[in-house]
Amino acid sequence: MRTNYILQDNFNHSRISGHRTLRSAVLAKLRHAAGLRRRSPGSYVWYAITDAYGVPHNSELILETEMEIQNRR
């Protein structure tokens, strides 16, 4: 499986997960953040969504996708 989008912890530079679509990467980010809030209140992670080579994707497109997902809930 080829991953086009990688969700990573930008502070620790560690890979969280790989995804084929931007939407699934953003969904994983939201789920990971919700789980982190449940397990460790007050903790936070600086997320980044990059391509396979570590180049960050357009933050406006990521934000737009996140807003679309949250509006559908």
Backbone as numpy.savetxt, mean C-alpha at the origin, in Angstrom:
# Nx Ny Nz CAx CAy CAz Cx Cy Cz
4.14 -15.61 -11.03 3.30 -14.43 -11.03 4.18 -13.19 -11.03
3.93 -12.32 -11.93 4.70 -11.09 -12.03 4.03 -10.00 -11.20
4.78 -9.37 -10.31 4.22 -8.30 -9.50 4.58 -6.97 -10.13
3.58 -6.16 -10.39 3.80 -4.85 -10.96 3.84 -3.78 -9.89
3.25 -4.05 -8.75 3.16 -3.08 -7.66 3.63 -3.73 -6.37
4.51 -3.07 -5.66 5.01 -3.60 -4.40 4.64 -2.63 -3.29
3.97 -3.16 -2.27 3.65 -2.39 -1.09 4.79 -2.59 -0.12
5.38 -1.49 0.33 6.49 -1.62 1.25 6.41 -0.63 2.39
7.06 -0.99 3.47 7.24 -0.13 4.63 8.41 0.78 4.27
8.12 2.04 4.01 9.13 2.95 3.51 10.15 3.34 4.58
9.79 3.30 5.85 10.71 3.66 6.91 11.77 2.58 7.11
11.34 1.32 7.14 12.26 0.21 7.35 12.76 -0.41 6.04
12.27 0.08 4.92 12.63 -0.42 3.59 12.40 -1.93 3.49
11.25 -2.37 3.98 10.92 -3.80 3.89 9.67 -3.99 3.05
9.68 -5.06 2.28 8.55 -5.38 1.41 7.44 -6.01 2.23
6.22 -5.50 2.06 5.06 -6.07 2.75 4.38 -7.08 1.85
4.12 -6.69 0.57 3.45 -7.60 -0.35 3.63 -7.14 -1.79
3.36 -8.03 -2.73 3.42 -7.73 -4.15 2.06 -7.94 -4.80
1.73 -7.12 -5.81 0.40 -7.16 -6.41 0.47 -6.92 -7.91
-0.55 -7.41 -8.60 -0.61 -7.24 -10.05 -1.31 -5.95 -10.45
-2.17 -5.40 -9.58 -2.89 -4.16 -9.91 -2.68 -3.14 -8.80
-2.82 -1.88 -9.17 -2.70 -0.80 -8.19 -3.82 -0.90 -7.17
-5.01 -1.24 -7.62 -6.16 -1.35 -6.71 -5.91 -2.39 -5.62
-5.36 -3.52 -5.99 -5.09 -4.56 -4.97 -3.97 -4.13 -4.03
-3.01 -3.37 -4.51 -1.94 -2.86 -3.64 -2.50 -1.86 -2.64
-3.40 -1.00 -3.09 -4.02 -0.01 -2.19 -4.92 -0.72 -1.18
-5.66 -1.73 -1.61 -6.49 -2.51 -0.68 -5.62 -3.17 0.39
-4.49 -3.71 -0.01 -3.58 -4.33 0.94 -3.04 -3.30 1.93
-2.78 -2.10 1.45 -2.31 -1.03 2.33 -3.36 -0.69 3.38
-4.62 -0.57 2.94 -5.70 -0.26 3.88 -5.91 -1.37 4.89
-5.84 -2.62 4.44 -6.01 -3.76 5.36 -4.85 -3.84 6.34
-3.65 -3.62 5.86 -2.48 -3.67 6.73 -2.55 -2.58 7.79
-2.96 -1.38 7.38 -3.08 -0.27 8.34 -4.15 -0.55 9.38
-5.27 -1.15 8.96 -6.34 -1.48 9.91 -5.87 -2.53 10.90
-5.16 -3.53 10.43 -4.63 -4.55 11.32 -3.61 -4.00 12.29
-2.79 -3.08 11.82 -1.80 -2.45 12.68 -2.47 -1.63 13.77
-3.54 -0.92 13.42 -4.28 -0.14 14.42 -4.88 -1.03 15.49
-5.38 -2.23 15.09 -5.96 -3.17 16.06 -4.89 -3.76 16.97
-3.78 -4.19 16.38 -2.73 -4.86 17.16 -1.89 -3.91 17.99
-1.59 -2.74 17.45 -0.67 -1.81 18.11 -1.19 -0.39 18.01
-2.17 -0.03 18.84 -2.69 1.34 18.79 -1.57 2.36 19.00
-1.60 3.40 18.20 -0.59 4.45 18.30 0.61 4.22 17.39
0.73 3.03 16.80 1.83 2.75 15.88 1.46 3.23 14.48
2.45 3.40 13.67 2.20 3.80 12.29 3.29 3.27 11.39
3.00 3.24 10.09 3.95 2.80 9.07 3.91 3.82 7.95
5.06 4.15 7.42 5.12 4.98 6.23 5.11 4.04 5.04
4.00 4.04 4.31 3.84 3.13 3.18 4.35 3.76 1.90
4.80 2.90 0.99 5.14 3.31 -0.36 4.67 2.21 -1.29
4.18 2.59 -2.45 3.84 1.63 -3.49 4.77 1.92 -4.66
5.58 0.92 -4.99 6.60 1.10 -6.02 6.43 0.04 -7.10
7.20 0.18 -8.18 7.24 -0.88 -9.17 8.31 -1.89 -8.75
8.54 -2.89 -9.57 9.46 -3.96 -9.22 10.90 -3.46 -9.05
11.22 -2.30 -9.61 12.57 -1.76 -9.53 12.73 -0.72 -8.41
11.66 -0.49 -7.66 11.73 0.44 -6.54 11.37 1.88 -6.89
10.89 2.11 -8.10 10.50 3.46 -8.50 9.09 3.74 -7.98
8.91 4.81 -7.21 7.57 5.11 -6.67 6.57 5.42 -7.77
5.32 4.99 -7.55 4.25 5.29 -8.49 3.66 6.65 -8.18
2.90 7.17 -9.11 2.27 8.48 -9.00 1.40 8.56 -7.75
1.76 9.43 -6.82 1.03 9.52 -5.55 -0.40 10.01 -5.73
-0.64 10.84 -6.74 -2.01 11.31 -7.00 -2.91 10.16 -7.45
-2.38 9.27 -8.27 -3.14 8.12 -8.74 -3.41 7.16 -7.57
-2.44 6.99 -6.69 -2.62 6.14 -5.52 -3.69 6.73 -4.62
-3.64 8.03 -4.37 -4.63 8.69 -3.52 -6.03 8.61 -4.14
-6.11 8.80 -5.45 -7.40 8.70 -6.14 -7.98 7.28 -6.02
-7.16 6.28 -6.15 -7.60 4.89 -6.01 -8.06 4.61 -4.59
-7.31 5.12 -3.61 -7.69 4.94 -2.20 -9.03 5.60 -1.90
-9.25 6.79 -2.42 -10.52 7.49 -2.19 -11.67 6.74 -2.85
-11.45 6.19 -4.04 -12.49 5.42 -4.73 -12.87 4.18 -3.89
-11.88 3.49 -3.36 -12.14 2.30 -2.55 -12.91 2.66 -1.30
-12.50 3.72 -0.62 -13.16 4.11 0.61 -14.57 4.62 0.37
-14.83 5.24 -0.76 -16.18 5.71 -1.07 -17.13 4.57 -1.39
-16.63 3.44 -1.83 -17.47 2.28 -2.15 -17.86 1.51 -0.91
-17.17 1.72 0.19 -17.47 0.98 1.44 -18.69 1.51 2.11
